[in-house]
Amino acid sequence: MDSSAARNGQVIHIRGTDHFNFTDLQFYTPMLKYTGMTGDIDGYRGAALVNSHVLDFFTKHLKKNGGQPL
């Protein structure tokens, strides 16, 4: 079990990603997936998924009362 999950955290795995899918490197060329530097997922699809999860986290933990700032 991941240490963050053991402390009531959350772990999200996105199929088809690799380490460099979580950087801007994936936007330079789709050919990077053939070098093994990124996974098979489309870079823009992966970025949209990450952005969605980060926004959900901030909304849940940093805002209250229907989205009003703390």
C-alpha positions in Angstrom: 0.0 0.0 0.0 1.3 3.5 -0.9 2.2 5.5 2.2 -0.1 8.3 1.4 -3.0 5.9 1.0 -2.1 4.4 4.4 -2.6 7.8 5.9 -6.1 8.3 4.5 -4.7 9.9 1.3 -5.7 9.1 -2.2 -3.7 7.5 -5.0 -4.8 7.8 -8.6 -3.3 5.7 -11.4 -3.9 6.7 -15.0 -3.5 3.9 -17.4 -1.2 4.5 -20.3 1.0 7.1 -18.5 4.6 7.1 -17.5 6.7 9.6 -15.5 7.1 12.2 -18.2 3.3 12.3 -19.0 3.1 14.5 -15.9 5.4 17.2 -17.4 5.2 19.5 -20.5 7.6 17.2 -22.3 4.7 15.2 -23.7 3.4 18.2 -25.7 6.6 18.5 -27.8 6.0 15.5 -29.9 3.9 12.4 -29.8 7.0 10.4 -30.9 8.3 10.4 -27.3 6.1 7.5 -26.5 8.2 5.4 -28.8 11.3 6.2 -26.8 9.7 5.0 -23.6 9.8 8.4 -22.0 6.0 8.7 -21.9 3.2 6.2 -21.9 0.7 5.4 -24.7 -2.0 7.9 -23.6 -2.5 11.0 -25.7 -0.7 13.9 -24.0 -3.7 16.2 -24.1 -6.0 13.5 -22.7 -3.6 12.8 -19.9 -3.2 16.4 -19.1 -7.0 16.9 -19.0 -7.3 14.0 -16.6 -4.6 15.4 -14.3 -6.1 18.9 -14.4 -9.5 17.6 -13.6 -8.3 15.6 -10.5 -6.2 18.6 -9.3 -9.2 20.9 -9.6 -11.4 18.5 -7.8 -8.9 18.2 -5.0 -8.6 22.0 -4.6 -12.3 22.5 -4.7 -12.9 19.8 -2.1 -10.1 20.8 0.3 -9.5 24.5 -0.2 -13.1 25.8 -0.7 -16.2 25.4 1.3 -19.9 26.6 1.2 -20.6 25.8 -2.4 -17.2 26.9 -3.8 -16.8 30.1 -1.9 -13.2 30.8 -0.9 -12.2 30.2 2.7 
